[in-house]
Amino acid sequence: MNALALLIPGRRRAEASAAGAEPREAPDVVPGSGFTAALTVGTALAMAFLAVFALAMALGADRLADRWHATLAQSATLRISAPAGELDAQTNRALDILRATPGVASVRLLEVEEQRALLAPWFGPDLPLEQLALPRLIEIIEGGGGFDPVGLRMRLAAEVPGSVLDDHSRWRAPMVAAAGHLRGLALLSVALIGAATAAMVALAASFSLAANAQAIAVLRLVGARDTFIARAFTRSFTLRALLGAALGTGLGMGALALMPSLGETAGDAGLGGIGFRGADWLWPLVVPPFAAIVAWAATRAAAFRVLRREG
């Protein structure tokens, strides 16, 4: 009797379904509150929150890879090690060769203070560089299509025997690859979050269907089809997932917006790349509809599976 009373508001629509006319709305047979409702909303909220951070990590890894590639691909370093009496002559000769090399936009000899700043993190600021036989460092900035490193190395080997050219290729490839792997892991995290959401929503839908077995039996008695019953649960759980995902997305975007800037140094290390920039803020808006689609598919599959088993 209680189950029949629950279904009275939707009885006419169920009878219309039995007569062969599909109703426009599914009957309101799914409880609006309770364990399954809280589980669906809470799961969607938590998963959307995590998905926003995973998207931020993926986009940050893309920016980091582009930054490392652009920075390292456009520069090179020439190191000159020679006896004290020959060091100045070899340095000047190397500068002349570099300035005459096609594809080299500019060259710059690093000063002693700059070398001191580079070594300070390891040896402290008071390192007596004047008493050390440090090599000369020349920064090379490429221009246009860049220079030919093989040909430049051959010429330097012949005219500046104490020089070593580093075009950063051995550093660039592993760093860009690492950023690519980080992006892949972030996207894999999004996929796993979607799968976990589908599993939890399907579990909640199955539990709700089992809890409303008496109401479903009454619906069948008045002639409702399984598609009619499944649509009621699918609609309800899809809306709950959409609500939870919207709340989780808003919280995730707010948390990222409130993150303090870590500066350029942290950005070079990858720590400052987490977050959205410019149009990237539109990407999290995809999370709620994606969660709704996942919930719709999971609930529909679970509903038909349970109805077939109990039919």
C-alpha positions in Angstrom: 0.0 0.0 0.0 2.8 2.4 0.8 4.5 1.7 -2.5 1.3 2.4 -4.3 0.8 5.7 -2.5 4.3 6.6 -3.5 3.5 6.0 -7.2 0.1 7.8 -7.3 1.6 11.0 -8.8 3.1 9.1 -11.7 0.4 6.5 -12.1 -1.3 8.1 -15.1 2.1 8.4 -16.9 2.8 4.8 -16.2 -0.6 3.8 -17.6 0.2 5.9 -20.7 3.4 3.9 -21.0 1.4 0.7 -20.8 -0.9 1.9 -23.5 2.0 2.3 -25.9 2.5 6.1 -25.5 5.9 7.0 -24.1 5.4 9.7 -21.3 7.4 12.9 -21.6 8.6 12.7 -18.0 9.6 9.8 -15.9 7.5 9.3 -12.7 9.0 10.7 -9.5 9.7 7.3 -7.9 13.4 7.9 -6.8 13.8 9.3 -3.3 15.0 12.9 -3.4 17.2 12.4 -0.3 18.9 9.7 1.6 22.0 7.6 1.4 22.2 7.2 -2.3 21.4 10.8 -3.0 24.2 12.0 -0.6 26.6 9.4 -2.0 26.0 10.5 -5.6 26.3 14.2 -4.9 29.3 13.7 -2.6 31.1 11.4 -5.1 30.6 13.8 -8.0 31.8 16.7 -5.9 35.0 15.0 -4.8 35.8 13.6 -8.2 35.2 16.9 -10.0 37.4 18.7 -7.5 40.2 16.2 -8.2 39.5 16.4 -12.0 40.0 20.2 -11.9 43.4 19.7 -10.3 44.4 17.0 -12.8 43.4 19.2 -15.7 45.5 22.0 -14.2 48.4 19.7 -13.9 48.1 18.5 -17.5 47.9 22.1 -18.9 50.7 23.1 -16.6 52.9 20.3 -17.9 52.2 21.5 -21.5 53.3 25.0 -20.6 56.3 23.7 -18.8 57.4 21.5 -21.8 56.9 24.5 -24.2 58.9 26.7 -21.9 61.8 24.3 -21.5 61.9 23.6 -25.2 61.8 27.2 -26.2 64.4 28.3 -23.6 66.9 25.5 -24.2 66.4 25.3 -28.0 67.3 28.9 -28.6 70.5 29.0 -26.6 73.8 27.2 -26.3 77.0 27.5 -24.2 80.6 27.5 -25.2 83.1 26.6 -22.5 86.8 27.4 -23.1 89.5 25.8 -20.9 93.1 26.7 -21.7 96.3 27.6 -20.0 96.3 31.1 -18.4 98.5 32.5 -21.1 96.3 31.3 -24.0 92.9 31.8 -22.4 92.3 35.4 -23.5 93.4 34.7 -27.1 91.3 31.6 -27.4 88.3 33.5 -26.0 88.6 36.4 -28.4 89.1 34.0 -31.3 86.0 32.0 -30.3 83.9 35.2 -30.0 85.0 36.2 -33.6 84.1 32.8 -34.9 80.7 32.9 -33.2 79.8 36.4 -34.4 80.6 35.3 -38.0 78.6 32.1 -37.8 75.2 32.1 -39.7 72.3 31.5 -37.4 73.9 33.0 -34.3 71.9 36.1 -33.2 74.2 37.2 -30.3 77.0 36.1 -28.1 77.9 37.2 -24.6 80.9 36.5 -22.4 79.8 35.8 -18.8 81.5 38.0 -16.3 83.2 36.8 -13.1 80.3 38.0 -10.9 77.8 36.0 -13.0 79.9 32.8 -12.6 80.1 33.5 -8.9 76.2 33.7 -8.8 76.0 30.4 -10.6 78.3 28.7 -8.2 77.0 30.4 -5.0 74.2 27.8 -4.3 76.9 25.1 -4.1 80.0 26.8 -2.7 78.7 29.9 -1.0 79.0 33.6 -2.0 82.6 34.0 -0.8 84.2 31.6 -3.3 87.6 33.1 -4.4 87.1 32.7 -8.1 90.2 34.8 -8.9 92.4 32.1 -7.5 90.7 29.3 -9.4 91.4 28.3 -13.0 87.7 28.5 -14.1 86.9 28.2 -17.8 85.4 31.1 -19.7 81.7 30.7 -20.5 80.1 32.3 -23.6 76.3 32.4 -24.0 75.1 31.9 -27.5 71.6 32.9 -28.6 70.3 31.4 -31.8 68.4 33.3 -34.5 66.3 32.4 -37.4 66.7 28.7 -38.3 69.6 28.3 -35.9 73.2 27.3 -36.6 74.9 24.1 -37.6 76.3 22.6 -34.4 78.3 20.0 -36.2 80.1 22.4 -38.5 80.6 24.9 -35.7 82.2 22.2 -33.5 84.6 21.2 -36.3 85.7 24.8 -36.8 86.1 25.5 -33.1 88.1 22.2 -32.7 90.5 23.4 -35.3 90.9 27.0 -34.2 90.0 27.0 -30.5 91.2 23.6 -29.2 90.2 24.4 -25.6 86.5 24.9 -26.4 83.5 22.7 -25.8 80.2 23.5 -27.4 77.0 22.5 -25.5 73.8 23.1 -27.5 71.7 21.8 -24.6 70.2 18.9 -26.7 71.2 16.3 -24.1 69.3 18.4 -21.5 66.4 19.4 -23.6 65.1 16.0 -24.7 64.9 14.4 -21.2 63.2 17.5 -19.7 60.6 17.8 -22.5 60.0 14.0 -22.2 59.5 14.3 -18.5 57.0 17.1 -18.9 55.2 14.9 -21.5 55.1 12.0 -19.1 53.7 14.3 -16.4 51.0 15.4 -18.8 50.1 11.8 -19.7 49.9 10.9 -16.0 47.5 13.9 -15.4 45.3 12.8 -18.3 45.3 9.2 -17.0 44.2 10.6 -13.6 41.3 12.3 -15.3 40.3 9.0 -16.9 40.6 7.1 -13.6 38.5 9.7 -11.9 35.8 9.3 -14.6 35.9 5.5 -14.1 35.7 5.8 -10.3 32.8 8.2 -10.7 31.0 5.8 -13.0 31.5 2.9 -10.5 30.3 4.8 -7.5 27.2 6.2 -9.3 26.4 2.7 -10.6 26.7 1.3 -7.1 24.4 4.0 -5.7 21.9 3.4 -8.5 21.9 -0.3 -7.9 21.4 0.2 -4.2 18.5 2.6 -4.9 16.9 0.2 -7.3 17.1 -2.6 -4.8 15.7 -0.4 -2.0 12.7 0.5 -4.2 12.0 -3.0 -5.4 8.4 -2.9 -4.1 7.7 0.4 -5.9 9.2 -1.1 -9.1 6.9 -4.1 -8.7 3.9 -1.9 -8.4 4.9 0.1 -11.5 5.1 -3.2 -13.5 1.7 -4.2 -12.2 0.2 -1.1 -13.7 2.0 -1.8 -17.0 5.1 0.4 -16.9 8.0 -0.7 -19.1 11.5 -1.2 -17.9 12.6 1.7 -20.1 10.1 3.9 -18.3 11.4 2.9 -14.9 15.1 3.1 -15.9 14.6 6.6 -17.2 13.3 7.7 -13.8 16.4 6.6 -12.0 18.7 7.7 -14.8 17.3 11.3 -14.8 17.5 11.5 -11.0 21.1 10.3 -10.7 22.3 12.3 -13.7 20.9 15.6 -12.1 22.5 14.7 -8.8 25.9 14.0 -10.4 25.6 17.3 -12.4 24.9 19.2 -9.2 27.8 17.6 -7.3 30.2 18.1 -10.2 29.3 21.7 -10.5 29.9 22.3 -6.8 33.2 20.4 -7.0 34.4 22.3 -10.1 33.6 25.6 -8.4 35.5 24.6 -5.3 38.5 23.4 -7.4 38.6 26.6 -9.5 38.4 28.7 -6.4 41.2 26.8 -4.7 43.4 27.2 -7.7 42.6 30.9 -8.0 43.6 31.4 -4.4 47.0 29.6 -4.8 49.8 32.1 -4.2 52.3 32.7 -7.0 55.6 30.9 -6.5 57.6 33.1 -8.8 59.7 32.5 -11.9 62.2 30.1 -10.1 59.4 27.8 -9.0 57.9 28.0 -12.5 61.2 26.8 -14.0 61.2 23.9 -11.6 57.6 23.0 -12.5 56.0 24.1 -9.2 54.6 27.3 -10.5 53.0 25.7 -13.6 50.1 24.2 -11.7 47.0 26.3 -12.5 45.1 27.8 -15.4 46.2 30.8 -17.5 43.9 32.9 -19.7 41.5 30.8 -21.8 42.6 27.6 -19.8 40.0 28.6 -17.2 37.3 27.4 -19.7 38.5 23.8 -19.5 37.1 23.1 -16.0 33.6 24.0 -17.3 33.8 20.7 -19.2 33.9 18.7 -16.0 30.2 19.0 -14.9 28.7 17.9 -18.2 31.3 15.2 -18.5 30.3 13.9 -15.0 26.6 14.0 -16.0 27.3 12.0 -19.2 29.3 9.4 -17.1 26.5 9.3 -14.5 23.8 8.9 -17.2 25.6 6.0 -18.9 26.5 4.3 -15.6 23.0 4.6 -14.1 21.3 3.5 -17.3 23.5 0.4 -17.5 23.0 -0.4 -13.8 19.2 0.1 -14.0 18.7 -2.2 -17.0 21.0 -4.8 -15.4 19.1 -4.8 -12.1 15.7 -4.7 -13.8 16.6 -7.7 -16.0 17.8 -9.6 -13.0 14.7 -8.9 -11.0 12.3 -9.2 -14.0 
